[in-house]
Amino acid sequence: MSRFLRENSSDAVARATVPELFFDLVYVLAVELLVARLVHDLSWHNAFEVTFLLLTV
C-alpha cells in the first residue's frame, strides 16, 4: 500500500493529479445519480437499492 502514497515533505505543496480529480468527479457523479434516482422514485424498494449502491461506492 505504501507504494501508492506520495512522500511527505514539509516544503512541498500538495497538488491533485488529473487522474485523482477525474475519479473524484466520477464519484460525485455516481452519488448524484443515485440521489436523483431516489428522489424520482421514493419507495422502500428503491431506498434499499440506493442504500446498497451507495455502500458499494
C-alpha positions in Angstrom: 0.0 0.0 0.0 2.8 2.4 0.7 4.0 2.4 -2.9 0.7 4.3 -3.8 1.3 7.0 -1.3 3.3 10.2 -2.0 6.3 11.1 0.0 5.6 13.8 2.6 8.0 16.7 2.6 7.3 19.8 4.6 8.2 22.4 1.9 6.3 20.8 -1.0 2.9 21.9 -2.0 0.4 19.0 -2.4 -1.4 19.2 -5.7 -4.0 16.8 -7.0 -3.2 15.0 -10.2 -5.6 14.8 -13.2 -6.5 11.1 -12.5 -7.3 11.9 -8.9 -9.6 14.8 -10.0 -11.2 12.6 -12.6 -12.0 9.8 -10.1 -13.3 12.4 -7.6 -15.6 13.7 -10.4 -16.8 10.2 -11.2 -17.5 9.5 -7.5 -19.5 12.7 -7.1 -21.5 12.0 -10.3 -22.3 8.5 -9.1 -23.6 9.8 -5.8 -25.6 12.5 -7.6 -27.2 10.0 -9.9 -28.2 7.7 -7.1 -29.7 10.5 -5.1 -31.6 11.7 -8.2 -32.9 8.1 -8.6 -34.1 8.1 -5.0 -35.8 11.5 -5.3 -37.5 10.4 -8.6 -39.0 7.2 -7.1 -39.3 7.3 -3.3 -40.2 3.8 -2.4 -38.8 1.2 0.1 -37.5 -1.0 -2.6 -35.7 1.9 -4.3 -34.4 3.2 -1.0 -32.8 -0.2 -0.2 -31.3 -0.4 -3.7 -29.8 3.1 -3.5 -28.5 2.4 0.0 -26.8 -0.8 -1.2 -25.3 1.0 -4.2 -24.1 3.9 -2.0 -22.4 1.5 0.3 -20.6 -0.1 -2.6 -19.5 3.2 -3.9 
